[in-house]
Amino acid sequence: MRVRDGEVTLDGRLDRRSAADLAVRLAGQVSGVVRVVDLMGYDVDDTVWSSCPRAGSPRSPESRPGPGAAPRV
């Protein structure tokens, strides 16, 4: 995490997308933060259910782009 002039940049990697999204939301709620740049990566997208052709089929893990990808703001 880096902070400069009220802008917080979060980068790193977590196991789940929901955890990465929560970190970004919480950073945005801190007093004095005016912008959050999200460079967080994750291993599994646990926010989307993929359609399964049959019951019991495993979901395919999704990966989020790592550092160097365009940041979400």
Phi and psi restraints in degrees (value plus and minus 20) as a CYANA .aco file:
   2 ARG   PHI    -147.8  -107.8
   2 ARG   PSI     124.7   164.7
   3 VAL   PHI    -150.6  -110.6
   3 VAL   PSI     110.7   150.7
   4 ARG   PHI    -171.8  -131.8
   4 ARG   PSI     103.7   143.7
   5 ASP   PHI      30.8    70.8
   5 ASP   PSI      22.0    62.0
   6 GLY   PHI      61.5   101.5
   6 GLY   PSI     -20.6    19.4
   7 GLU   PHI    -119.9   -79.9
   7 GLU   PSI     103.6   143.6
   8 VAL   PHI    -124.9   -84.9
   8 VAL   PSI     109.1   149.1
   9 THR   PHI    -132.4   -92.4
   9 THR   PSI      99.8   139.8
  10 LEU   PHI    -125.8   -85.8
  10 LEU   PSI     105.0   145.0
  11 ASP   PHI    -159.9  -119.9
  11 ASP   PSI     139.0   179.0
  12 GLY   PHI     120.9   160.9
  12 GLY   PSI    -186.8  -146.8
  13 ARG   PHI    -161.2  -121.2
  13 ARG   PSI     116.0   156.0
  14 LEU   PHI    -142.7  -102.7
  14 LEU   PSI     147.3   187.3
  15 ASP   PHI     -94.2   -54.2
  15 ASP   PSI     -53.6   -13.6
  16 ARG   PHI    -144.6  -104.6
  16 ARG   PSI     126.2   166.2
  17 ARG   PHI     -82.7   -42.7
  17 ARG   PSI     -59.0   -19.0
  18 SER   PHI     -80.1   -40.1
  18 SER   PSI     -55.7   -15.7
  19 ALA   PHI     -90.1   -50.1
  19 ALA   PSI     -60.0   -20.0
  20 ALA   PHI     -84.8   -44.8
  20 ALA   PSI     -63.8   -23.8
  21 ASP   PHI     -82.9   -42.9
  21 ASP   PSI     -59.4   -19.4
  22 LEU   PHI     -84.0   -44.0
  22 LEU   PSI     -61.9   -21.9
  23 ALA   PHI     -79.6   -39.6
  23 ALA   PSI     -61.5   -21.5
  24 VAL   PHI     -86.1   -46.1
  24 VAL   PSI     -64.7   -24.7
  25 ARG   PHI     -82.9   -42.9
  25 ARG   PSI     -63.3   -23.3
  26 LEU   PHI     -85.1   -45.1
  26 LEU   PSI     -59.8   -19.8
  27 ALA   PHI     -81.0   -41.0
  27 ALA   PSI     -57.8   -17.8
  28 GLY   PHI     -88.8   -48.8
  28 GLY   PSI     -37.4     2.6
  29 GLN   PHI    -112.0   -72.0
  29 GLN   PSI     -23.9    16.1
  30 VAL   PHI     -94.5   -54.5
  30 VAL   PSI     115.6   155.6
  31 SER   PHI     -77.0   -37.0
  31 SER   PSI     111.2   151.2
  32 GLY   PHI      75.0   115.0
  32 GLY   PSI     -33.4     6.6
  33 VAL   PHI     -99.4   -59.4
  33 VAL   PSI     106.4   146.4
  34 VAL   PHI    -128.2   -88.2
  34 VAL   PSI     -36.9     3.1
  35 ARG   PHI    -179.2  -139.2
  35 ARG   PSI     123.0   163.0
  36 VAL   PHI    -142.7  -102.7
  36 VAL   PSI     103.1   143.1
  37 VAL   PHI    -118.8   -78.8
  37 VAL   PSI     100.8   140.8
  38 ASP   PHI    -119.0   -79.0
  38 ASP   PSI      86.6   126.6
  39 LEU   PHI    -134.4   -94.4
  39 LEU   PSI      -2.8    37.2
  40 MET   PHI     -88.0   -48.0
  40 MET   PSI     120.6   160.6
  41 GLY   PHI    -131.2   -91.2
  41 GLY   PSI     144.1   184.1
  42 TYR   PHI    -168.1  -128.1
  42 TYR   PSI     141.2   181.2
  43 ASP   PHI    -111.6   -71.6
  43 ASP   PSI     -59.9   -19.9
  44 VAL   PHI    -149.7  -109.7
  44 VAL   PSI     111.7   151.7
  45 ASP   PHI    -106.7   -66.7
  45 ASP   PSI      78.8   118.8
  46 ASP   PHI    -113.1   -73.1
  46 ASP   PSI      -7.0    33.0
  47 THR   PHI    -120.7   -80.7
  47 THR   PSI     -28.8    11.2
  48 VAL   PHI    -146.7  -106.7
  48 VAL   PSI     111.5   151.5
  49 TRP   PHI    -114.4   -74.4
  49 TRP   PSI     106.0   146.0
  50 SER   PHI    -105.0   -65.0
  50 SER   PSI     131.8   171.8
  51 SER   PHI     -95.8   -55.8
  51 SER   PSI     112.8   152.8
  52 CYS   PHI    -125.1   -85.1
  52 CYS   PSI     111.5   151.5
  53 PRO   PHI     -87.0   -47.0
  53 PRO   PSI     -43.9    -3.9
  54 ARG   PHI    -168.3  -128.3
  54 ARG   PSI     135.4   175.4
  55 ALA   PHI     -81.4   -41.4
  55 ALA   PSI     120.1   160.1
  56 GLY   PHI      67.2   107.2
  56 GLY   PSI     -22.1    17.9
  57 SER   PHI     -88.8   -48.8
  57 SER   PSI     117.1   157.1
  58 PRO   PHI     -90.6   -50.6
  58 PRO   PSI     127.5   167.5
  59 ARG   PHI     -97.4   -57.4
  59 ARG   PSI     127.7   167.7
  60 SER   PHI    -100.2   -60.2
  60 SER   PSI     108.5   148.5
  61 PRO   PHI     -89.3   -49.3
  61 PRO   PSI     119.5   159.5
  62 GLU   PHI    -126.1   -86.1
  62 GLU   PSI     126.7   166.7
  63 SER   PHI    -138.6   -98.6
  63 SER   PSI     122.4   162.4
  64 ARG   PHI    -114.4   -74.4
  64 ARG   PSI     125.3   165.3
  65 PRO   PHI     -76.0   -36.0
  65 PRO   PSI     122.9   162.9
  66 GLY   PHI    -105.7   -65.7
  66 GLY   PSI    -188.8  -148.8
  67 PRO   PHI     -75.3   -35.3
  67 PRO   PSI     124.0   164.0
  68 GLY   PHI      82.8   122.8
  68 GLY   PSI     -37.0     3.0
  69 ALA   PHI     -99.5   -59.5
  69 ALA   PSI     142.6   182.6
  70 ALA   PHI     -82.3   -42.3
  70 ALA   PSI     111.1   151.1
  71 PRO   PHI     -93.2   -53.2
  71 PRO   PSI     126.7   166.7
  72 ARG   PHI    -107.2   -67.2
  72 ARG   PSI     120.1   160.1
